[in-house]
């Protein structure tokens, strides 16, 4: 039975691992995979009266169909600035506007671009696994110090290490599943 200190250490490791998974999922959402996804614009900044502002704070973004993204600025004078931001971000879109709405047609991915995206997704997945394993290592170090300096029993330390290892295995498996799902999505034509 884990005591409060051991539970606190395990919980801290779990929190770091969950944060790493959340970051991976958010990062993979920004990949343009041949179908319209408003999350593609998540990192896009636009000049709003002299200060860089996330594009989703100056317009509404929707996907009226599988191949089109529509951005409707709340102020018409923002249209040229949003178009410039899209072009500068090199997302592979050519924005077109009708004076009220900016439309971006999502082009189909080339085979080379698909391979690049898969490579990038796998690299991000590996980086996430490193982060998960670092959280495990940190938890193990804290548990060893707690046993040495705080009088944590060796049995509780071992039990807590087992819990952290189970969390690590679960999260590494989750990373593999997330990356595999993204790879399948990228390869779907």
C-alpha positions, 0 to 999 in steps of 0.5 A, a space after each residue: 500500500 503506497 503512502 501519501 508521499 509515494 502517491 504524490 511522486 507517482 501522481 507527479 510522474 503521471 501528470 508529466 506523462 499525460 502532458 506529453 501525450 496531450 502535446 503530441 495530440 495537439 501537435 499532430 492536429 496541425 498536420 495538413 493531411 489533405 482534408 480540411 481541418 481548422 486546427 491547421 491554423 492553430 499556430 498561425 499568428 496575424 498582425 492585429 493593430 501592431 500585436 501578433 494575435 492567434 488567427 482564431 481570435 480575429 476570425 471564425 474558422 470552419 470547414 464547410 466541406 472536406 476540401 475547403 476551409 473558410 475564415 470569416 474575419 470579425 473586421 473586414 480590414 483584417 482580410 489582407 492581414 489574414 491572407 498575408 499570414 496564411 501565405 507567410 506560414 507556407 501552409 500550401 494554401 492559396 487564400 481567396 476572398 470575396 470581400 467577406 470570407 477567405 476560402 482556402 482549398 486544401 490540395 491533395 497531398 503528394 506522395 513525397 509530402 505524405 512520407 515527410 509528414 509520416 517521418 515528422 509524426 514518428 519523430 514527434 512520437 519518439 520525442 514524446 516517448 523520451 519525455 515519458 521516459 524522462 518523467 519515469 527516470 525523475 520519479 525513480 530518482 525522487 523515490 530513491 531520495 525519499 527512501 534515503 532521506 525521508 525514511 520511505 520504506 524499500 517495499 513502498 519504493 519498489 511498489 511505487 516504481 512498479 506503478 510508475 513503470 506501468 504508467 510508462 508502459 501504458 503511455 508509450 503504448 498510447 504514443 505508438 497508437 496515436 502515431 499509428 492512427 495519424 500515419 493511417 490518416 496521412 496515408 488515406 487518399 
